[in-house]
């Protein structure tokens, strides 16, 4: 009788352990599915925006339109130490660019950090940045192109960022792009409706909006800055790439399973592409259509964002819904 009781107790203990493990498993899965993205505080008149360069060099004169824009919206501006210095292509050495970003990140008086210019170089400083204070009190990080490194790295922390015009691109941006930036920065409601494109893949989907520059996303694969694509809506755009390299990057993403659990995709500007003496035979959009031909999620082509004048602002990390039909494609924030 004692042996039976002991076996019963052991069996019940095993059941209990299994139940606890299952409970933990489902709790983790539910928490991931219901992850709450932290939205930094939207700006108000009187707030301060810091402008700096994390990558390519730029002088103060080139930023006058951006400074004028901020002031017209009732915002103050602090110019970073990286505006003016140069080290070959870069806005000063890595140490200076990292220090400048860190100081603005930790400065409570600065409510948003706006990238002055893209190019290349942000990935060289990302591992030098301490995000401890930032995670306690997030602020909007703003820009596109090379700042995709920051978008991806920070979105992984569950914090939203703004994919928007750079300080250096304000002067040539369309009024629609500037207005979308203002609305996003001040927390005003906006949604997008774009004309149908023959390559669009119809459907409805929801998920966190992530992504940025395709080449940059490709370059951070396997690093701590790499984005988790599962259940997401992926936005991509690119500039000045060879067409065969667009194919190589898309094929690599597909072979590594990044499209297996994606909920949707948005294709922005694929601008100023290059070809070889022997042509690749497809343009950038045709390449993307070919690689994603067997994917089941909806896809929007020619979305107005990226290295184009009509570079509309997107809130990365924010949950969105997209709907694609034969007449139009829409994006709405949830």
N, C-alpha and C positions, 0 to 999 in steps of 0.2 A: 504493500500500500504506500509506503514511503517512497519507493522507487517510482511508482506511477505518478505520485504527486510531484516528485522532482522532475520527471520528464515533462509533466504538464506545465510546471513553472518555467522550464527551459523553453518549451514551445511558445508559451505566452510571451516570454521575454523576447524571443525572436520575432514574433508577430509585432510586438510593440516597437522593436527597433526598426523593422521594415516600415511600419506606419509612420514613424518619426522621419525616416529618410524620404519617404514619399511626400510627406507634408513639407519638408524642407525643399524638395525638388519642385513641387508645384508652387510654393511660395516664391522661389527664385524665378520660375518661368512667368508667373503672374506679374511680378515686379518688373521684369524686363519688358513684358508686353505693355505695361501701363507706366513706363518710365516717364516721369514728369520733367520736361525740359525747363530749365531755369531761364526766364527772360530777364535780361538786364533792364534796369529802369530806363524808360523812354525819356528823352530829353525835354526840358522846358526852357523857355526864354531865360537868359541869365546864366545858363550852364556853360561849362568850358569844354572845348574839344581840343585834344592834343593832336598835332600833325607831325608825323615822323616818317623816316625812310628805313624800312627793314631790308631793302635789297639795293636797287640801282640808285646811283647818285642823282641829285636834283638840287637846283639853286632856289633861293627864296623868291626870285622874280617870277619863276614859273608857277608859283603857288598863289600869286596875288588874286586870280579869279576865285580860287577856293576860299581864301581868307575873306574876300568880299562877300561871297555867298553865305558863309557862316554868320557874318556880322549882320547881313540883311535878314537873317532868321532870328536875330536877337541873341546870338551865341558868342561867347568869348573864345579866343584862340590862343593856344600856347604852341610855339614852334619848337620842335625838338632839336637836339644837338646834332642830329644827323642831316639836317637841311643845310647844305653848303659843303661839308667835307667830302673828300673823294679819295678813293684808293682804287685806281684803275676804273673799272666799271662800277664799283660799289660805293655806297654812301659812307665811306670810312671803313676802318677795320671791323672785324666781327665783334671785338670787345666793345667798341663804341656803339655799334648798332644794338647789341644786346643790352648794354647799360641804359641807353636811351629808352628802349622799350620797357625795361624793368622799372625804371623810375616813373614812367607814365602809368604803368600798370599799378604801381603801389601808391600813386599820388591820389588821395581821396578827392581833391579838388577837380580832377579831370574826370569827366563823366563818360567820355567816349574817346577812342583812339582811332585816328583816320590815317590810313596808309597814303603816302605822298605819291609813290610810284611802284610799279611792279618790276619786271625784269627777272633777275635771279639773285638769290642770296639769303632769303628768309630761312631756308632749311639749315643754313650754316650756323644759325644762332638759336634755333628752337630748343635745343637741349641745354642751353645756358640760362634759360628763363625759369624762375621760380614762380609758379602760379598759386602759391598758398594763399596770399592775401586776395588775389583776384577771385578765387573760388568762394571766399567768404563774402565778397562784395563785387559781383561781376559788373562789368561795363561793356558796352558794345565795341567790338573790334570790327573795323570797316575797311573794305577794299575788295579787290578781285585779283585775278592773274596769279602772281607769285604768292600772294597772301592766302592762297588756298591751303598752304601749309598750316597757317594759324586757324583757318576755319575748321579744318579736319581735326587738328589737335584739340581745339577747344570744344567742338561739338562732341568729341569723345568723352568730355567731362560732363556732358549733359547741359551745356550752356549754349544759348543761341548767339549767332553772329550775323553781320550784315554783309552780303555779297553785293557791292555797290560801286559806283564810280570812285576812282582815285582822285586825290587832290589835283593831280596833273592832267586829268581828263575832263575836268569840269567845263573848261572853255569850249570844247568841241562836242559836249554831250547835248542831246536833244532836250527840249523843255519837258518832254514826257519823262525822260530818264531822271532829270533833276527833281521833278515833282514827286516821282515815286520814291526817291531818296528822302525827301523831306517828310513825306507821309510815314515812311518806315521809321525814321529817326524820332518822330514825335508821337508815334503810336496811333496814327490814324488808320482807319480801316481801308484796305484796298484789295482788289482781286484783279486777275488778268484774264482777258479773253482774246485769243489770237485766231487768225484765219486758218482754215483747214489747209493742210499740206498733203500732197499726194502720197508721201511716205508715212504719214501718221498711222499709228496702229490704234484702232478704236478700243475703248474700254473705260472703266471707272476704277480708281484706286485711291487709297489713303496711305499716309506714312510720313515719317519725318523727312523733310527736304534737306539733302546733303549734297556735297560735291564741289564743283569748281572747275579749275583748269585741268583738262585731261592729262597733259604731260606732267603736271605737278602731282596729281593723284597717282600716276604711274610711278613717279620717282620716289614716293614715300611708302610704296607697298612693302610690307614686311617690317616696317618700323613702328614705334610706339605712336606715331602720328596717323597711322593708317585708319581710315574710317571703317566702321562696321556697316556693311551694305544691307544686312538682313532686314527685310520689312521696310526698306527705305524707298523714297523717290529720289533717284539720282539725276542731278543736273550736271552736264558737261559742256565745255566750250574749249576752243583752242585757237591759236594764232601762229602763223609763220612756221608750220610744220610740213615736212614732206609727207605726201599722201601715203606712201608705203609705211611710214611710221605710225600714222593714224591707224592703219590696218593692224600693224604689229601690236600696238597698245590695246586695241579693242579685242583682238584675238587672245592676248594674254589675260585680260580681265575675264573673258569668257572661259578659257581653259582652267583658270584658277577658281571657278565656281562663283564669281561675284554676281552673275546674273541669275543664278539658280533660285535665290530667295528674294530677289528684288521685286518691289511692288509696282514700280513704274519708272519711266525715264523721260527726261526733258533735254533736248538738244538745242543749245544756244548757238551763238555765232561760231562758224568754222571759217575763219577769216585769213585771207592772204596765204593760201596754201601753195606749196611748191611741188613741182614734179621733176622727174629725172628726164634725161635725154630720151630714154625709152619710156613712154608714158605708162603710169600704173594702170590706167584704163577706167578708173572710177573717180568721181570727186568725193569729198569727205562725207557728205550725206549718203551717197550711194554705198560707201564702205560701211558706214554704221548700219544702214538698212540691211546690207548683206550679212553682216556678223550677227545681227539680232533677229534675223528672219524667222527663226524657230522659237523665239521668246514669246511668252504668253501675256506679258504685261503690256499696258498701254504706253505708247510713246508719242511725245509731242516734238515735232521738228520746227526749226526756224523760230524758236522762242526769242523774244527781244532781250537778250542779256549776253554779256561777254565783251570781246574786243570789237565792239561796234559803237556807233554814236548813240544809238537808242538802247543803252545799257540799263535796263530796269532793275530796280533793287529787289533782291530776294532775301528772305529771312531764313538762313540755314539753321537747322535744328528744330524749327517750328513744324508742327504737324500740318499737313496740307491735304486737300483732296484734289484730284485731277479728273477731268472728264473729257474724253475725246470721241467725237462723232464725225459724221460726214460733212458737217457744216462749220465746225469750230472746235477749238480746244480751250478749256478753262482751268484756271488754278485758283483755288480759294483756301485761305488760312482757316484752320479749325479753332 
